[in-house]
């Protein structure tokens, strides 16, 4: 079967709702992941075993198992208990998954700040939490921007796995349309165009943020 370029133009508008769904799942998932990751990073660097050990276990389990397995576990397992819908299951799964990686990003950024800065802040009478908020975290956040940008793009591409739990995102839409028009390569091409567009926008955005923070930090 020949490759039909006209099919791309014809079916492109049918992907717009799926493209919007992909953005929603990605953004909600990454925001949840940032909150969870930041809290976990604080627990991870804590000397209190009540916080440190659960954080280590969480990171170990999430990073040691596939995202698809985690999505299926939440969708088919927890849905029967809490009645989660597909969208909630997808965003929760992506948030929990990204949270483990973002926690390590934040932990590395925080621990990369010289210990002497915390000691100097404490010697000036600051509490640990005030020094963390005003001295350590602003610097750590700047250093975390590049890996956070990479994780955001990874989360965008990982959102395609939500098709396994009936989320009508780009990949599932391409499969649905291909089952009726028998133009699988053309439908996959349209999905790829959206993903490339999104990743280009997010790459540009995070590069602008990184440049802006670098300029403001040098003043």
N, C-alpha and C positions, 0 to 999 in steps of 0.2 A: 504493500500500500504506500503510495507516494505521500510526501509531507505537504500538507495543505496550509499554506500561510494565511489564506483567507479565513480559516477556522479560528485563528488567533484573534483577528479583528472581530469576528462574529460573536465569539463566546467570551471575550474579555469582560464585558459589563456584568456577566453572570458571576464573576469572581469578586465583585466589589463588596457584597455583604460578608463573604468569607474573609476577605482582606481586613475588614473592620473587626471581625471576630478575632483574627490572629493578633491584631494590635491590642485589643482588650485583654485577652488572655495573657499576653506577654507583659504588658504594663502592670496589671494587677499582680501577676506572679512575681515580677521583679521587685515591686514595691514591698510586697510581703516578705520577699527574700532579704531585702535591705534591712528592714526592721528586725527580722529574726536573726539575720547575720550579725548585726551590730550588738544585739543583746547576747548572742552566743559568744562573740569575740570577747566581751567583757567577762563572761563566765569562764571562758577558756584561759584567760590570763590571770584569773583570780587564784589566790593561794588557798582559798577555802575549797576543800574537796567536795562540799555539798553543791557547789556551782561548777567546779572544774571537771569532775568526773562525768556528770550527765552531759556536759557539753562535748567532751571527748567521745562519749558513746554515740551521741547524735551524729557528730561529724563522721565517725568511723562507719556507722551503718549506712548513712545516706551516700557517702562517697564510695562505698563498697558494693552498692547495688545499683542496677540500671534504673534510669528514670522511668522507662516504660513499665517496669515491674512496680515501681512506687505508685504510678498513676492507676494501674489496674488494682492494686491493693486498696487504695483509697476509694476508688469508684465502686468496686464490687464488695469490698469489705466494710468500710465505714458507712457507705450509703445505706446499708441495711439497718445500721444502728442509729445513725443521725439523720437519715433521709436526705443526704447531699444530692444536689442536682449535678448534671455533667459539668456545667461551667464552674460551680463551686469546687468540685473534685479536681478539675484541671488546674485552676488557679492555686488551690491549696497544695496540690502535688508539686507544681512548678515553684511555688514559694518555699516550700520545705526543702526541695532539692537545691535551689539556688542559695538558700540561706546557709547551707553547710559550706559552700564554696566562698560565699561572700564573707562568712565568719573568718575564714582563713586569710582572705584578702585584708580585712580590717586588722586582724591579729598581727599579720606581718607588717602592716603599715605602722601600727601603734608601737610595736617592738623595735621598729627601725629608728625611732626617735631616740636620741641620746638620753641615757638614764640621768645624766647630769641636769637636764632641763627639769625633770620632775623633782629632783633633789633641791635645785635652786628655788623652784616655786614653793616647795614645802618649807624651805628655810625662811621664806618671806612671809610665812604665816598662812599660806593657802591650804585649804583642805585637799585631800587626795582628789575628790570629785570635782572641786573647783579648778584645780590645776589640770585635770584631765580635760575638762570642758573648755577652758580658756587657752591652754598652752599646747597640750598634746594633740587633741582631736583635730583642731584646724590644720595642723601640719600633716597629720596622718591622712586626713581626708584628701589633701592635695596629692599625696603620694599614691593614694588608692584609686584615683580617677582612671588611669590607663587600664589597670586590670578590671575595674568595674565596668568600663566600656566594653571590654572583651567579653565579660560575663553577660552583659546585657544582650550582645549580639548572639552569643551562644544560646541564651534563653529564648530569643526570637526564633532561632532555627529549631530549638528543642520543642517549641510549641506545636510543631507538626506532629509530634507523638500524641497530642491530644485527640487526634483523629481516631485513635484506638478506643476512646471512650465516647465516641459519637459527637465530639465537638466539630461543628461544621466550619472548620478552618480551611486554609488554602489547599492542603494536600487531600483532604477528604473530598472537597469540592471537585478537584481535578479527577479523582477516581469516580465520583458520581456521574459527572458529565461524560467521561470516557466510556462508561458502561452503556450509555445510550447513543453516543455518536461515533464510537469506535475510533476516536482520535486521541489515544493516550499520550503520544509524544507531544502533540500540540497543546493538550491540556496541561501537561507537566511543564511545558515551556512557559505558559502563562503564569503558573504558580512560581516558577523560577524567576520570572521577571519581577513579580511583586517582592519576593525575598531579597533579590539583588537591590531593588529600589529602597527597601526598608534598611538593609544593612548599610547602604551608602549614606542614607540620611543620618542614621545613628552614629556611624563612624565620623561623619563631618561634625555632628553636634558635639560629640565627646572630645574631638580634637579642638573645637572652639573653646569648650569649657577648660580643657587642659591648658591651652594657650593663655586664656584670660586669667586663670589662677596663677600661672607662672609669672605673668606680667605684673599682676597686683602684688604677688609675693616678693618681687624683686625691688619694689619701691621702698 
